[in-house]
């Protein structure tokens, strides 16, 4: 049986990570654009992974809310509009 990696991974498109909702694992992507929007809140220039780590709790919470709302994408993509 394949177990998805629990660690976030940096890709060309952003940072991928797994969120578990009601015992189901969902693949998610915090896009580079979404992470750049969060980086604006820090008022610094951080890498995508540094931004993900700084906002990990918020990013995972947004992902869980999108999944609970029934967002039908695979992976669940968190773009700039997810972080208003």
C-alpha positions in Angstrom: 0.0 0.0 0.0 1.4 3.4 -1.0 1.5 6.1 1.7 1.8 9.7 0.5 4.6 11.7 1.8 3.6 13.9 4.8 6.4 16.4 4.1 5.7 19.4 1.9 7.6 19.3 -1.4 8.8 22.2 -3.6 7.9 21.9 -7.3 8.0 24.3 -10.2 4.4 25.3 -9.6 4.7 25.8 -5.8 4.6 23.6 -2.8 2.7 20.3 -2.7 1.4 18.8 0.5 -1.1 16.4 1.9 -4.2 17.3 4.0 -6.3 14.7 5.7 -10.0 15.4 6.0 -12.4 12.7 7.4 -9.7 10.0 7.1 -9.1 10.8 3.4 -5.8 12.2 2.1 -6.0 15.0 -0.4 -3.1 16.2 -2.5 -2.8 20.0 -2.4 -0.7 22.7 -4.1 0.1 26.1 -2.7 0.8 27.8 -5.9 3.8 30.2 -6.4 1.3 33.0 -6.9 -0.6 32.1 -3.7 2.6 32.0 -1.8 3.7 35.3 -3.2 0.4 36.8 -2.0 1.2 35.5 1.5 4.8 36.7 1.3 3.4 40.3 0.8 2.1 40.0 4.4 5.6 39.4 5.6 6.9 42.4 3.7 10.0 40.4 2.8 11.4 38.4 0.0 11.2 34.7 1.0 11.4 31.6 -1.0 8.3 29.6 -1.7 9.2 26.9 0.9 10.1 29.5 3.5 6.7 31.2 3.0 4.9 27.9 3.1 6.6 27.1 6.5 5.9 30.5 7.9 2.2 30.2 7.0 1.8 26.4 7.1 -1.1 26.4 9.7 -3.0 29.0 7.7 -2.4 27.2 4.4 -3.5 23.9 5.7 -6.6 25.5 7.3 -7.6 27.1 4.0 -7.0 23.7 2.2 -9.3 21.9 4.7 -12.0 24.6 4.3 -11.9 24.3 0.5 -12.1 20.5 0.7 -15.0 20.7 3.2 -16.8 23.1 0.8 -16.5 20.5 -1.9 -13.9 22.1 -4.2 -13.7 19.4 -6.9 -10.0 19.6 -8.0 -7.1 17.2 -7.8 -4.9 18.6 -6.5 -6.6 21.2 -4.5 -4.9 24.4 -5.7 -4.5 27.3 -3.4 -3.9 30.3 -5.5 -3.8 34.0 -4.6 -7.6 34.2 -4.3 -7.5 31.6 -1.5 -5.6 34.1 0.7 -7.6 37.3 0.7 
